[in-house]
């Protein structure tokens, strides 16, 4: 009898959607991505956290839009026709991530992912769940539960 190793191979691999923020490349688990939309101007909300650009109408649903650059401590995304909103769902909550551009879909073995170093001085590191190198490029894998805290979703 031969053992079927297909499920083990699939479990050992993860698919990521990679995208750009300035000159840096990040990614999220593709299973969290619901859709990718072109730039839509968000309606600002008073007293929302600085990283929440506002809300947009997504087929009748009010969707908060997070400027991922601001959330990670970088310069804000310009918010123009070249930018995209990645609609993600985490723990039953849906939000849009404003990014510069989507790069690629990557299928990587979990064994190639390395834990993010524990650097308490760099606050953006707590949003990174792992790091990997693809074709000489360092790609950060975001922990969406940290990037999109419950309070931010409720503020929208």
N, C-alpha and C positions, 0 to 999 in steps of 0.2 A: 504494500500500500504506500502511495506517495501522499505526502502532506501538502495541502494547498496553502501556499504562503501569501496569496494575494491580499487578504485582509491585513496581515502584518505589514506588508509593504505600504499599503494605503495609509495605515495608521502611523507609519514612520515618516510620512511626508505631510507637508503643510503647504497650502496655496496662499500666497500673499498678493495683495494689490499694492504695488509700489507707486509713490508719488513724490513730487518735489515741493520743497519749501525753500525758496531762495536757491542756494547752491547745495543744499543738503537733501538726501534721499531717505524717506521713511516708508514704512509699510504697515498694513493692517491685515489681519486674517480675512481672507475673502469671504468666509462664512458669515462675517458680520456685515458685509456690504450688501445693501439692498438695491442701490442704483447709483449711477453717476450722472449728474445734471450739469448743464452749462450754468454760468454765472447768472444769478438772479439777485437783484438788489433786495436786501433784507430790510424789513421795517424795524427800526430801533425800538427798544423797550426801555422805559425809565427804570433806573435802579438795577438793571441787569449787570452781571459781572462784566468787566472790560473786554474779556475775550468772547463774549456773546455778541455777535454782530447785530442780532435781532432775530426776526422770524420771517419765514416765507410760507406761502400756501402751497402745500403739496397734495394736489387732488382733494381739496377740502379739509386737509389736516394741517394744523399749525405746527410748523417744524422749526425748532431753534437752530440757528446757524452759528457754529463756533469757528472763530478765526484761529486755526490751529497754530499759526505763527505766534500770535500773541500768547496763546495758552502755553507755548513752549519757551516763552521769553525772548522771542525774536521780533524783528520789525513786522508790522502788520502786512497782510496780503493786500495788494493794490485794490482788488475788487473790480476787475474789468473783464471784457469778453474772453480773454485768454485763460482766466481762472475757472475752476470747476468746484462743484459741491459734491462731496462723496456722502451719500446718505447711508448711515450705519445704524444698526440696531444692536443694543447691548442690554441684556437683562430686561427685555420688554420695553425699553425706552428707545426712541428713535431720535436722531439728531443729524444735522448736516455738518460736515467738516469742510471749511473753505480752505483750499490748497491752490498752489500755483498751477500745477498740471499733473495729470496721471501719467505714469511712466510705462508700467508693464505689469503683467501677471507672472508671478514666479512660483514654480513648484520646487520646493527644497526639502531635502531630508532633515528631519528634526535634529539629527546628530550634528549637522553643520551650524546649528544655532548655539551661540554662546551667551551665558548670562551677562547682563549688564553689570559693569563694576559698581560697587557701592561707593558712590562719591557724594557724601552728604553736602558738600559745598556747592554742587551743581544741582539745583532744584529740578531742571528738566530731565535729569536721569531717572527720577522716580516714575516718569511716564513711559520709560523704555523697558519692555519685558525681556528683550533679547537683542543680540546683534548678529549679523551674518555678513559674509563677504561674497559678493557675486561679481564675477568678471573684474576683480580688482576694486570694486566699489563697496564701501562700508554702508550697509543698510540697517537702519534702526527699526525694530519692530515695536509698535506702540501697544501699550496696555490700555485699551479703550475704557476699562472700568475706572482707571485713574484719570484719564484725559477728560472723561465726561462724568464728573461727580454728580450724584443725585441732586444736590442743591442747584447746579447749573441748569439741569433739565427743568426743575420746578420753577426756576426764576423765569423761564420762558413761558 
